[in-house]
């Protein structure tokens, strides 16, 4: 009996140390960078406009798909400061998801960072948000948002 428990613990330890998992999944790997564009308010689908208008005063993360594109919207809600914007830090596809990373920036913070880590930014606002559009893929969106 003790021998079986020891053997089971040994196998689990080997799996853990070798990086394998019991369910057969592996780590996410970046398969490609994703081309995208920042969308202005007047170029958004009507359904997405309604969602943004409803949520713009609170923090939100939304993905909206149509037959050709996926729209990724990230908002940080209402603030006292009107010189805030959303910066996109990364957007790429893995074998499991579409990964997007965003951060809320002040105008001074953007100027200090010289935009070196930002690949796109939205307009300055009291209710800052950004919407980016890319070709539709059959993957869920993972939001990494500060």
C-alpha positions in Angstrom: 0.0 0.0 0.0 2.8 2.4 0.9 4.6 1.4 -2.2 1.6 2.4 -4.4 1.3 5.8 -2.7 5.0 6.4 -3.2 4.8 5.4 -6.9 1.8 7.7 -7.5 3.6 10.6 -5.8 6.7 9.9 -7.8 4.7 9.9 -11.1 3.0 13.2 -10.2 6.4 14.7 -9.3 7.9 13.6 -12.6 5.0 15.1 -14.6 5.3 18.3 -12.7 9.1 18.6 -13.2 8.9 17.6 -16.8 6.4 20.4 -17.7 3.7 18.0 -18.7 0.2 18.2 -17.6 -2.3 15.5 -16.9 -4.9 17.0 -19.3 -2.5 17.1 -22.2 -2.5 20.9 -22.7 0.7 22.8 -23.4 1.7 26.4 -22.9 0.4 29.0 -25.2 2.7 29.9 -28.0 2.7 33.1 -30.0 1.8 32.1 -33.5 1.7 35.6 -35.1 1.4 39.3 -34.6 -2.0 40.6 -35.6 -2.5 43.5 -38.0 -5.2 45.9 -36.7 -6.4 49.4 -36.9 -7.8 51.8 -34.3 -11.4 52.6 -35.2 -13.0 56.0 -34.8 -16.5 56.2 -33.2 -18.2 56.9 -36.5 -16.9 53.8 -38.2 -18.2 51.3 -35.6 -21.0 48.9 -36.1 -24.3 50.1 -34.7 -24.6 47.3 -32.2 -21.1 48.0 -30.8 -21.9 51.7 -30.5 -24.9 50.9 -28.3 -22.7 48.7 -26.1 -20.0 51.3 -25.7 -22.6 54.1 -25.0 -24.1 52.0 -22.3 -20.8 51.0 -20.7 -18.5 54.0 -21.2 -18.9 55.4 -17.7 -17.6 52.1 -16.1 -14.6 50.0 -16.8 -15.3 47.5 -19.6 -13.8 44.9 -22.0 -15.8 43.8 -25.0 -15.2 41.8 -28.1 -17.7 42.1 -31.0 -17.6 39.9 -34.1 -19.2 40.1 -37.5 -18.5 37.9 -40.5 -15.3 39.7 -41.5 -13.8 41.4 -38.4 -13.4 41.3 -34.7 -13.7 44.6 -32.7 -11.9 44.7 -29.4 -13.1 47.6 -27.1 -11.5 48.5 -23.8 -12.7 51.3 -21.6 -11.7 52.6 -18.2 -14.8 54.4 -17.1 -15.3 58.0 -16.1 -12.5 60.0 -14.4 -12.0 63.5 -13.1 -9.0 64.0 -15.4 -9.8 64.6 -19.1 -6.3 63.9 -20.4 -6.4 60.1 -20.2 -6.1 57.6 -23.0 -6.0 53.9 -23.5 -2.8 52.5 -25.0 -2.5 49.1 -26.7 0.7 47.4 -25.6 0.4 44.1 -27.4 -1.9 42.3 -29.8 -1.0 38.8 -31.0 -2.5 35.4 -31.7 -1.6 32.2 -29.8 -2.6 28.7 -30.4 -5.4 29.2 -27.9 -6.5 32.9 -28.0 -6.2 36.4 -29.3 -4.2 38.2 -26.7 -4.6 42.0 -26.1 -2.8 44.1 -23.5 -3.9 47.6 -22.7 -3.0 50.3 -20.1 -4.6 53.6 -19.1 -2.2 56.5 -19.6 -2.2 60.2 -18.7 -1.0 62.6 -21.3 2.1 63.3 -19.1 2.7 59.6 -18.7 2.6 59.0 -22.5 5.0 61.9 -23.0 7.4 60.5 -20.4 7.4 57.0 -21.8 7.8 58.5 -25.3 5.3 55.9 -26.4 8.0 53.3 -26.7 5.8 50.5 -25.3 2.6 51.5 -27.0 1.6 50.2 -30.4 -1.6 52.3 -30.6 -3.5 54.8 -28.5 -7.0 56.2 -28.3 -8.1 59.8 -27.9 -7.8 61.7 -24.7 -11.0 61.8 -22.7 -12.7 61.8 -19.3 -14.1 58.4 -20.3 -11.2 56.9 -22.1 -11.7 53.9 -24.4 -10.2 52.4 -27.5 -11.6 50.1 -30.2 -9.4 48.2 -32.5 -10.4 46.1 -35.5 -8.7 43.1 -36.9 -9.6 40.2 -39.2 -12.0 37.7 -37.5 -10.4 34.6 -36.1 -12.1 31.7 -34.4 -10.4 32.2 -31.0 -11.5 33.8 -27.7 -10.1 37.2 -26.7 -7.9 37.3 -23.6 -7.8 40.8 -22.1 -4.7 41.8 -20.1 -5.9 45.1 -18.8 -4.5 47.2 -15.9 
